[in-house]
Amino acid sequence: MASLGARRSLSVEKPAWKLWLFRLLAVAGPGIVVTFADTEAGSITTAATSGAQYGFSLVLLQLLLIVPLFVVQEMTVRLGTSTGKGHARLIREHYGIGWAWVSLGTMLVTNIAALVTEFAGIAGAAAIFGLPPAPFIIMAAIALTVVILTASYKRAEYFAFALCAMELLFIPAAIAAKPNLHSIIFHGILGAQPLGDQHYLLLIASNIGAVIMPWMIFYQQSATVDKGLQPRDLPFARIDTAFGSIATQLIMIAVIVMTAATLFVHHIPVSDAAHAALSLEPLVGKFAGVTFGAALIGASMLGAFVVSLATAWAFGEAFEWRCSLNDSCLKAKRFYALYIGSVALAAGIVLIPNLPLVNMTNDIEAFNGFVLPIVLGFLLVLVNDKRVIGERRNGLLGNIIAIGLSVVIVALGIWMALATFIHPGGS
């Protein structure tokens, strides 16, 4: 009887693959959300411009950026699971308030600029559907506020997942454009790169700035901590980050392919993501334009949600405020006030009449790329400090990729500054 009972006990045990899958689903979230948020309004505008101006040429860059995107975000996951502390808190604890302010100041400037880009994307999405932008922006700001005030971490993550799903609509919009697979491979991935073109190099800098953004480091580490992930969760958190890194780059590629197959072929320039969607409709039909518009709403809302949370989490951690989504707004007043204030400020800026939103979006994406080495510097110091992370310090390959990325960005930034100074407005 005892052996029969043992056999029955074994028969109801779940297979190992199911246990593995359940564990992965329980851990997944921070990596997927932050990388999907990476394809926000500014990134979509950069990708659309890339395809409209240079066809499939920048597809190769998007594929290459999967690796550094994963490497950078994996460092934040390792720090979060190993220490149980957010990025800003670690900087203050180990290197003092002065360096914490350097990090927070850099992040705050880029985050407010990024939020303006998100609400500009929301305004553009309104134009796609023929709606006035002001009510659309106000409703988006209210929705972002209501969600955060009524949600726990889990419910907030479900809201973010819904916005991620909306972003996937960029893929059927690209398919509707009927791109030529041969051209994607042989003109894009294997084709010659116009590296002697100054504008092309600026687009490379903008794409790098659009793919790896400073606020991503703060958000993912804080989300990892707020979700309660432990060192034992690190392998699954890495899979979560790897999946997100691949998916977000496929979305960027979809936008480039869509505009390359249509707007580039017909020599139609792009000023922003909304203009790209409106230009697509006469070429490939209403479906592509509407689908693009819906995906742009998801991308912009997700970007605004993540950037605002990254800001509130970073300041809360640095100054030891209560800063968890599992705390009520009465218990974490300053945390929620900073989130709501960030949303309201960015929405208010975009509502200013005659603001040059298109030029601002392009400048912000390039600026992100030039500020990124500062943020990467802090990340590399932390992830190589044995006092902070113990035996989970960075390996040689991770350091080489992160340092190499910083060198490339700095070089592009200096080159563009000199080119602009010597030939202002030149070709």
One Martini backbone bead per residue (centre of mass of N, CA, C, O) as a GRO file, in nm:
protein
  427
    1MET     BB    1   0.057   0.063  -0.019
    2ALA     BB    2   0.295   0.252  -0.002
    3SER     BB    3   0.381   0.223  -0.304
    4LEU     BB    4   0.112   0.325  -0.421
    5GLY     BB    5   0.123   0.606  -0.292
    6ALA     BB    6   0.387   0.692  -0.426
    7ARG     BB    7   0.288   0.665  -0.719
    8ARG     BB    8   0.061   0.874  -0.694
    9SER     BB    9   0.242   1.110  -0.616
   10LEU     BB   10   0.410   1.107  -0.880
   11SER     BB   11   0.168   1.136  -1.089
   12VAL     BB   12   0.099   1.450  -0.985
   13GLU     BB   13   0.342   1.556  -1.082
   14LYS     BB   14   0.495   1.793  -1.241
   15PRO     BB   15   0.659   1.860  -1.498
   16ALA     BB   16   0.953   2.016  -1.547
   17TRP     BB   17   0.861   2.208  -1.779
   18LYS     BB   18   0.625   2.335  -1.619
   19LEU     BB   19   0.785   2.450  -1.385
   20TRP     BB   20   0.965   2.626  -1.561
   21LEU     BB   21   0.738   2.793  -1.692
   22PHE     BB   22   0.611   2.906  -1.433
   23ARG     BB   23   0.866   3.049  -1.337
   24LEU     BB   24   0.902   3.234  -1.580
   25LEU     BB   25   0.623   3.377  -1.560
   26ALA     BB   26   0.673   3.490  -1.270
   27VAL     BB   27   0.935   3.664  -1.354
   28ALA     BB   28   0.825   3.799  -1.577
   29GLY     BB   29   0.854   4.169  -1.703
   30PRO     BB   30   1.083   4.382  -1.674
   31GLY     BB   31   1.220   4.313  -1.951
   32ILE     BB   32   0.980   4.343  -2.143
   33VAL     BB   33   0.882   4.626  -2.066
   34VAL     BB   34   1.150   4.791  -2.109
   35THR     BB   35   1.195   4.707  -2.411
   36PHE     BB   36   0.924   4.799  -2.525
   37ALA     BB   37   0.962   5.095  -2.425
   38ASP     BB   38   1.200   5.148  -2.622
   39THR     BB   39   0.959   5.155  -2.847
   40GLU     BB   40   0.893   5.450  -2.867
   41ALA     BB   41   0.816   5.733  -3.023
   42GLY     BB   42   1.112   5.813  -3.089
   43SER     BB   43   1.199   5.541  -3.209
   44ILE     BB   44   0.988   5.528  -3.434
   45THR     BB   45   1.079   5.785  -3.575
   46THR     BB   46   1.368   5.690  -3.631
   47ALA     BB   47   1.290   5.438  -3.798
   48ALA     BB   48   1.118   5.581  -4.013
   49THR     BB   49   1.345   5.767  -4.113
   50SER     BB   50   1.546   5.546  -4.193
   51GLY     BB   51   1.366   5.411  -4.414
   52ALA     BB   52   1.296   5.670  -4.586
   53GLN     BB   53   1.610   5.751  -4.644
   54TYR     BB   54   1.772   5.430  -4.644
   55GLY     BB   55   1.597   5.202  -4.624
   56PHE     BB   56   1.754   4.891  -4.529
   57SER     BB   57   2.036   4.967  -4.399
   58LEU     BB   58   1.942   4.971  -4.069
   59VAL     BB   59   1.890   4.671  -4.004
   60LEU     BB   60   2.167   4.578  -3.910
   61LEU     BB   61   2.189   4.752  -3.657
   62GLN     BB   62   1.947   4.627  -3.506
   63LEU     BB   63   2.075   4.348  -3.479
   64LEU     BB   64   2.340   4.435  -3.330
   65LEU     BB   65   2.179   4.570  -3.074
   66ILE     BB   66   2.092   4.322  -2.912
   67VAL     BB   67   2.346   4.268  -2.746
   68PRO     BB   68   2.391   4.537  -2.586
   69LEU     BB   69   2.109   4.545  -2.468
   70PHE     BB   70   2.133   4.287  -2.301
   71VAL     BB   71   2.392   4.345  -2.143
   72VAL     BB   72   2.297   4.599  -1.996
   73GLN     BB   73   2.030   4.478  -1.865
   74GLU     BB   74   2.165   4.239  -1.715
   75MET     BB   75   2.314   4.408  -1.507
   76THR     BB   76   2.061   4.515  -1.361
   77VAL     BB   77   1.954   4.239  -1.276
   78ARG     BB   78   2.198   4.152  -1.110
   79LEU     BB   79   2.184   4.384  -0.908
   80GLY     BB   80   1.891   4.344  -0.807
   81THR     BB   81   1.909   4.037  -0.714
   82SER     BB   82   2.173   4.070  -0.530
   83THR     BB   83   2.074   4.341  -0.345
   84GLY     BB   84   1.771   4.467  -0.337
   85LYS     BB   85   1.847   4.732  -0.513
   86GLY     BB   86   1.858   5.023  -0.650
   87HIS     BB   87   2.050   5.227  -0.837
   88ALA     BB   88   2.050   5.493  -0.669
   89ARG     BB   89   2.105   5.362  -0.393
   90LEU     BB   90   2.384   5.244  -0.458
   91ILE     BB   91   2.528   5.506  -0.520
   92ARG     BB   92   2.486   5.641  -0.245
   93GLU     BB   93   2.601   5.418  -0.051
   94HIS     BB   94   2.899   5.394  -0.208
   95TYR     BB   95   2.948   5.726  -0.327
   96GLY     BB   96   2.733   5.929  -0.256
   97ILE     BB   97   2.543   6.219  -0.301
   98GLY     BB   98   2.696   6.351  -0.534
   99TRP     BB   99   2.679   6.113  -0.738
  100ALA     BB  100   2.375   6.087  -0.721
  101TRP     BB  101   2.318   6.368  -0.849
  102VAL     BB  102   2.447   6.313  -1.118
  103SER     BB  103   2.261   6.080  -1.193
  104LEU     BB  104   1.984   6.224  -1.147
  105GLY     BB  105   2.026   6.467  -1.334
  106THR     BB  106   2.062   6.312  -1.595
  107MET     BB  107   1.795   6.157  -1.579
  108LEU     BB  108   1.591   6.393  -1.561
  109VAL     BB  109   1.645   6.527  -1.831
  110THR     BB  110   1.588   6.274  -2.011
  111ASN     BB  111   1.302   6.209  -1.900
  112ILE     BB  112   1.152   6.467  -1.973
  113ALA     BB  113   1.221   6.451  -2.271
  114ALA     BB  114   1.088   6.174  -2.317
  115LEU     BB  115   0.799   6.254  -2.229
  116VAL     BB  116   0.754   6.456  -2.453
  117THR     BB  117   0.773   6.245  -2.676
  118GLU     BB  118   0.529   6.073  -2.592
  119PHE     BB  119   0.314   6.304  -2.616
  120ALA     BB  120   0.375   6.356  -2.911
  121GLY     BB  121   0.280   6.074  -3.000
  122ILE     BB  122  -0.012   6.107  -2.903
  123ALA     BB  123  -0.074   6.347  -3.085
  124GLY     BB  124  -0.016   6.194  -3.350
  125ALA     BB  125  -0.232   5.972  -3.312
  126ALA     BB  126  -0.471   6.164  -3.326
  127ALA     BB  127  -0.420   6.250  -3.623
  128ILE     BB  128  -0.468   5.973  -3.753
  129PHE     BB  129  -0.784   5.979  -3.631
  130GLY     BB  130  -0.892   6.284  -3.641
  131LEU     BB  131  -0.804   6.416  -3.365
  132PRO     BB  132  -0.773   6.614  -3.111
  133PRO     BB  133  -0.495   6.643  -2.908
  134ALA     BB  134  -0.570   6.757  -2.626
  135PRO     BB  135  -0.776   6.542  -2.521
  136PHE     BB  136  -0.584   6.301  -2.564
  137ILE     BB  137  -0.363   6.391  -2.365
  138ILE     BB  138  -0.540   6.417  -2.113
  139MET     BB  139  -0.643   6.122  -2.109
  140ALA     BB  140  -0.366   5.991  -2.086
  141ALA     BB  141  -0.283   6.124  -1.816
  142ILE     BB  142  -0.521   6.012  -1.654
  143ALA     BB  143  -0.469   5.711  -1.703
  144LEU     BB  144  -0.182   5.704  -1.578
  145THR     BB  145  -0.282   5.794  -1.296
  146VAL     BB  146  -0.501   5.585  -1.227
  147VAL     BB  147  -0.331   5.330  -1.246
  148ILE     BB  148  -0.124   5.404  -1.016
  149LEU     BB  149  -0.347   5.454  -0.781
  150THR     BB  150  -0.496   5.144  -0.832
  151ALA     BB  151  -0.223   4.982  -0.808
  152SER     BB  152  -0.022   4.727  -0.818
  153TYR     BB  153   0.237   4.577  -0.943
  154LYS     BB  154   0.080   4.360  -1.097
  155ARG     BB  155  -0.131   4.547  -1.237
  156ALA     BB  156   0.075   4.732  -1.375
  157GLU     BB  157   0.197   4.502  -1.547
  158TYR     BB  158  -0.059   4.433  -1.706
  159PHE     BB  159  -0.083   4.706  -1.838
  160ALA     BB  160   0.190   4.688  -1.984
  161PHE     BB  161   0.125   4.432  -2.150
  162ALA     BB  162  -0.104   4.558  -2.318
  163LEU     BB  163   0.087   4.765  -2.456
  164CYS     BB  164   0.275   4.560  -2.584
  165ALA     BB  165   0.060   4.432  -2.769
  166MET     BB  166   0.013   4.688  -2.938
  167GLU     BB  167   0.303   4.699  -3.066
  168LEU     BB  168   0.270   4.439  -3.249
  169LEU     BB  169   0.118   4.595  -3.486
  170PHE     BB  170   0.370   4.666  -3.659
  171ILE     BB  171   0.394   4.394  -3.809
  172PRO     BB  172   0.134   4.390  -3.989
  173ALA     BB  173   0.199   4.663  -4.117
  174ALA     BB  174   0.455   4.559  -4.262
  175ILE     BB  175   0.321   4.330  -4.425
  176ALA     BB  176   0.127   4.522  -4.588
  177ALA     BB  177   0.380   4.644  -4.757
  178LYS     BB  178   0.532   4.420  -4.912
  179PRO     BB  179   0.818   4.324  -4.878
  180ASN     BB  180   1.142   4.252  -4.995
  181LEU     BB  181   1.343   4.001  -4.894
  182HIS     BB  182   1.590   4.040  -5.074
  183SER     BB  183   1.638   4.341  -4.995
  184ILE     BB  184   1.677   4.303  -4.694
  185ILE     BB  185   1.930   4.122  -4.718
  186PHE     BB  186   2.109   4.264  -4.966
  187HIS     BB  187   2.058   4.580  -4.879
  188GLY     BB  188   2.072   4.558  -4.565
  189ILE     BB  189   2.251   4.331  -4.427
  190LEU     BB  190   2.467   4.297  -4.696
  191GLY     BB  191   2.502   4.580  -4.760
  192ALA     BB  192   2.609   4.878  -4.815
  193GLN     BB  193   2.749   5.145  -4.621
  194PRO     BB  194   2.701   5.506  -4.584
  195LEU     BB  195   2.964   5.626  -4.398
  196GLY     BB  196   3.012   5.913  -4.561
  197ASP     BB  197   2.740   6.006  -4.436
  198GLN     BB  198   2.641   6.232  -4.209
  199HIS     BB  199   2.336   6.159  -4.175
  200TYR     BB  200   2.383   5.859  -4.124
  201LEU     BB  201   2.550   5.893  -3.863
  202LEU     BB  202   2.327   6.033  -3.706
  203LEU     BB  203   2.130   5.790  -3.725
  204ILE     BB  204   2.306   5.600  -3.568
  205ALA     BB  205   2.305   5.763  -3.306
  206SER     BB  206   1.995   5.768  -3.277
  207ASN     BB  207   1.955   5.457  -3.266
  208ILE     BB  208   2.124   5.409  -3.017
  209GLY     BB  209   1.961   5.611  -2.839
  210ALA     BB  210   1.683   5.448  -2.892
  211VAL     BB  211   1.775   5.159  -2.769
  212ILE     BB  212   1.967   5.293  -2.538
  213MET     BB  213   1.850   5.408  -2.229
  214PRO     BB  214   1.888   5.547  -1.924
  215TRP     BB  215   1.603   5.468  -1.787
  216MET     BB  216   1.626   5.155  -1.810
  217ILE     BB  217   1.816   5.100  -1.573
  218PHE     BB  218   1.633   5.206  -1.347
  219TYR     BB  219   1.377   5.044  -1.398
  220GLN     BB  220   1.466   4.741  -1.393
  221GLN     BB  221   1.590   4.738  -1.112
  222SER     BB  222   1.336   4.835  -0.958
  223ALA     BB  223   1.138   4.616  -1.062
  224THR     BB  224   1.296   4.377  -0.949
  225VAL     BB  225   1.260   4.465  -0.654
  226ASP     BB  226   0.945   4.509  -0.640
  227LYS     BB  227   0.894   4.201  -0.726
  228GLY     BB  228   1.110   4.015  -0.555
  229LEU     BB  229   1.371   3.927  -0.675
  230GLN     BB  230   1.612   3.671  -0.675
  231PRO     BB  231   1.896   3.500  -0.736
  232ARG     BB  232   1.730   3.243  -0.837
  233ASP     BB  233   1.593   3.430  -1.080
  234LEU     BB  234   1.813   3.508  -1.290
  235PRO     BB  235   1.778   3.312  -1.534
  236PHE     BB  236   1.485   3.414  -1.597
  237ALA     BB  237   1.553   3.717  -1.624
  238ARG     BB  238   1.731   3.676  -1.872
  239ILE     BB  239   1.515   3.567  -2.060
  240ASP     BB  240   1.331   3.811  -2.042
  241THR     BB  241   1.546   4.007  -2.164
  242ALA     BB  242   1.605   3.856  -2.429
  243PHE     BB  243   1.323   3.860  -2.546
  244GLY     BB  244   1.289   4.170  -2.543
  245SER     BB  245   1.538   4.242  -2.720
  246ILE     BB  246   1.432   4.101  -2.976
  247ALA     BB  247   1.144   4.221  -3.003
  248THR     BB  248   1.218   4.526  -3.020
  249GLN     BB  249   1.394   4.493  -3.283
  250LEU     BB  250   1.166   4.385  -3.462
  251ILE     BB  251   1.002   4.645  -3.449
  252MET     BB  252   1.212   4.832  -3.573
  253ILE     BB  253   1.233   4.671  -3.835
  254ALA     BB  254   0.936   4.697  -3.921
  255VAL     BB  255   0.945   5.005  -3.960
  256ILE     BB  256   1.170   5.017  -4.166
  257VAL     BB  257   1.044   4.828  -4.377
  258MET     BB  258   0.783   4.985  -4.425
  259THR     BB  259   0.920   5.259  -4.520
  260ALA     BB  260   1.108   5.138  -4.737
  261ALA     BB  261   0.873   4.995  -4.915
  262THR     BB  262   0.742   5.296  -4.961
  263LEU     BB  263   0.870   5.584  -4.905
  264PHE     BB  264   1.146   5.538  -5.038
  265VAL     BB  265   1.044   5.454  -5.320
  266HIS     BB  266   0.867   5.748  -5.330
  267HIS     BB  267   1.020   5.987  -5.195
  268ILE     BB  268   0.912   6.014  -4.885
  269PRO     BB  269   0.921   6.206  -4.629
  270VAL     BB  270   0.992   6.224  -4.266
  271SER     BB  271   0.898   6.379  -3.951
  272ASP     BB  272   0.711   6.150  -3.819
  273ALA     BB  273   0.517   5.893  -3.720
  274ALA     BB  274   0.245   6.012  -3.812
  275HIS     BB  275   0.335   6.085  -4.099
  276ALA     BB  276   0.396   5.796  -4.181
  277ALA     BB  277   0.107   5.685  -4.153
  278LEU     BB  278  -0.031   5.888  -4.351
  279SER     BB  279   0.157   5.806  -4.598
  280LEU     BB  280   0.072   5.501  -4.618
  281GLU     BB  281  -0.229   5.487  -4.703
  282PRO     BB  282  -0.207   5.545  -5.020
  283LEU     BB  283  -0.016   5.282  -5.062
  284VAL     BB  284  -0.155   5.037  -4.844
  285GLY     BB  285  -0.381   5.152  -4.676
  286LYS     BB  286  -0.575   5.183  -4.394
  287PHE     BB  287  -0.470   4.954  -4.216
  288ALA     BB  288  -0.176   5.049  -4.174
  289GLY     BB  289  -0.239   5.324  -4.044
  290VAL     BB  290  -0.416   5.226  -3.805
  291THR     BB  291  -0.217   5.021  -3.688
  292PHE     BB  292   0.008   5.220  -3.641
  293GLY     BB  293  -0.153   5.406  -3.450
  294ALA     BB  294  -0.211   5.197  -3.227
  295ALA     BB  295   0.088   5.131  -3.171
  296LEU     BB  296   0.169   5.423  -3.093
  297ILE     BB  297  -0.002   5.441  -2.841
  298GLY     BB  298   0.131   5.209  -2.689
  299ALA     BB  299   0.423   5.320  -2.698
  300SER     BB  300   0.371   5.596  -2.558
  301MET     BB  301   0.236   5.495  -2.296
  302LEU     BB  302   0.464   5.307  -2.206
  303GLY     BB  303   0.686   5.517  -2.196
  304ALA     BB  304   0.550   5.704  -1.985
  305PHE     BB  305   0.522   5.496  -1.760
  306VAL     BB  306   0.825   5.412  -1.729
  307VAL     BB  307   0.963   5.690  -1.697
  308SER     BB  308   0.802   5.784  -1.448
  309LEU     BB  309   0.885   5.546  -1.267
  310ALA     BB  310   1.190   5.581  -1.282
  311THR     BB  311   1.193   5.856  -1.145
  312ALA     BB  312   1.050   5.784  -0.875
  313TRP     BB  313   1.235   5.555  -0.790
  314ALA     BB  314   1.510   5.699  -0.785
  315PHE     BB  315   1.442   5.917  -0.570
  316GLY     BB  316   1.337   5.725  -0.350
  317GLU     BB  317   1.603   5.564  -0.315
  318ALA     BB  318   1.807   5.800  -0.261
  319PHE     BB  319   1.595   5.926  -0.014
  320GLU     BB  320   1.427   5.704   0.139
  321TRP     BB  321   1.160   5.647   0.028
  322ARG     BB  322   0.862   5.540  -0.034
  323CYS     BB  323   0.875   5.309  -0.345
  324SER     BB  324   0.601   5.131  -0.388
  325LEU     BB  325   0.331   4.985  -0.557
  326ASN     BB  326   0.236   4.842  -0.274
  327ASP     BB  327   0.188   5.124  -0.190
  328SER     BB  328   0.015   5.368  -0.096
  329CYS     BB  329  -0.033   5.706  -0.149
  330LEU     BB  330  -0.018   5.769   0.165
  331LYS     BB  331   0.266   5.621   0.214
  332ALA     BB  332   0.382   5.741  -0.093
  333LYS     BB  333   0.365   6.052  -0.173
  334ARG     BB  334   0.632   6.133  -0.325
  335PHE     BB  335   0.629   5.915  -0.537
  336TYR     BB  336   0.349   5.985  -0.667
  337ALA     BB  337   0.404   6.287  -0.714
  338LEU     BB  338   0.637   6.250  -0.918
  339TYR     BB  339   0.484   6.093  -1.127
  340ILE     BB  340   0.251   6.298  -1.175
  341GLY     BB  341   0.434   6.544  -1.235
  342SER     BB  342   0.568   6.430  -1.490
  343VAL     BB  343   0.315   6.393  -1.658
  344ALA     BB  344   0.205   6.686  -1.638
  345LEU     BB  345   0.449   6.836  -1.756
  346ALA     BB  346   0.463   6.699  -2.035
  347ALA     BB  347   0.172   6.758  -2.122
  348GLY     BB  348   0.196   7.069  -2.096
  349ILE     BB  349   0.418   7.113  -2.308
  350VAL     BB  350   0.262   6.986  -2.556
  351LEU     BB  351   0.019   7.205  -2.530
  352ILE     BB  352   0.191   7.401  -2.657
  353PRO     BB  353   0.186   7.611  -2.898
  354ASN     BB  354   0.403   7.566  -3.165
  355LEU     BB  355   0.575   7.329  -3.107
  356PRO     BB  356   0.882   7.166  -3.208
  357LEU     BB  357   0.845   6.834  -3.196
  358VAL     BB  358   1.022   6.710  -3.415
  359ASN     BB  359   1.297   6.832  -3.339
  360MET     BB  360   1.292   6.735  -3.045
  361THR     BB  361   1.291   6.432  -3.098
  362ASN     BB  362   1.562   6.411  -3.250
  363ASP     BB  363   1.741   6.544  -3.028
  364ILE     BB  364   1.676   6.348  -2.796
  365GLU     BB  365   1.789   6.087  -2.919
  366ALA     BB  366   2.079   6.192  -2.946
  367PHE     BB  367   2.118   6.277  -2.648
  368ASN     BB  368   2.093   5.997  -2.525
  369GLY     BB  369   2.356   5.888  -2.655
  370PHE     BB  370   2.553   6.107  -2.511
  371VAL     BB  371   2.463   6.028  -2.205
  372LEU     BB  372   2.501   5.718  -2.170
  373PRO     BB  373   2.802   5.694  -2.068
  374ILE     BB  374   2.741   5.791  -1.780
  375VAL     BB  375   2.550   5.561  -1.700
  376LEU     BB  376   2.744   5.329  -1.775
  377GLY     BB  377   2.960   5.403  -1.573
  378PHE     BB  378   2.798   5.340  -1.317
  379LEU     BB  379   2.729   5.048  -1.392
  380LEU     BB  380   3.022   4.940  -1.413
  381VAL     BB  381   3.114   5.004  -1.128
  382LEU     BB  382   2.902   4.833  -0.978
  383VAL     BB  383   2.946   4.550  -1.145
  384ASN     BB  384   3.273   4.560  -1.037
  385ASP     BB  385   3.191   4.566  -0.731
  386LYS     BB  386   3.236   4.352  -0.472
  387ARG     BB  387   3.074   4.507  -0.248
  388VAL     BB  388   2.803   4.493  -0.413
  389ILE     BB  389   2.806   4.184  -0.587
  390GLY     BB  390   3.046   4.012  -0.558
  391GLU     BB  391   3.066   3.721  -0.760
  392ARG     BB  392   2.875   3.887  -0.986
  393ARG     BB  393   3.067   4.003  -1.159
  394ASN     BB  394   3.193   4.111  -1.431
  395GLY     BB  395   3.288   4.032  -1.735
  396LEU     BB  396   3.485   4.087  -2.000
  397LEU     BB  397   3.266   4.107  -2.222
  398GLY     BB  398   3.079   4.315  -2.089
  399ASN     BB  399   3.294   4.539  -2.073
  400ILE     BB  400   3.361   4.563  -2.372
  401ILE     BB  401   3.080   4.636  -2.476
  402ALA     BB  402   3.022   4.887  -2.298
  403ILE     BB  403   3.280   5.047  -2.369
  404GLY     BB  404   3.249   5.040  -2.676
  405LEU     BB  405   2.979   5.189  -2.686
  406SER     BB  406   3.081   5.450  -2.554
  407VAL     BB  407   3.297   5.521  -2.762
  408VAL     BB  408   3.113   5.544  -3.007
  409ILE     BB  409   2.926   5.767  -2.896
  410VAL     BB  410   3.140   5.980  -2.837
  411ALA     BB  411   3.254   5.997  -3.123
  412LEU     BB  412   2.988   6.085  -3.258
  413GLY     BB  413   2.945   6.339  -3.087
  414ILE     BB  414   3.205   6.490  -3.164
  415TRP     BB  415   3.170   6.482  -3.469
  416MET     BB  416   2.896   6.634  -3.480
  417ALA     BB  417   2.989   6.891  -3.339
  418LEU     BB  418   3.209   6.967  -3.545
  419ALA     BB  419   3.032   6.965  -3.799
  420THR     BB  420   2.836   7.186  -3.700
  421PHE     BB  421   3.052   7.410  -3.652
  422ILE     BB  422   3.185   7.410  -3.941
  423HIS     BB  423   2.884   7.306  -4.085
  424PRO     BB  424   2.625   7.472  -4.060
  425GLY     BB  425   2.378   7.310  -4.234
  426GLY     BB  426   2.517   7.099  -4.369
  427SER     BB  427   2.562   6.792  -4.559
   0.00000   0.00000   0.00000
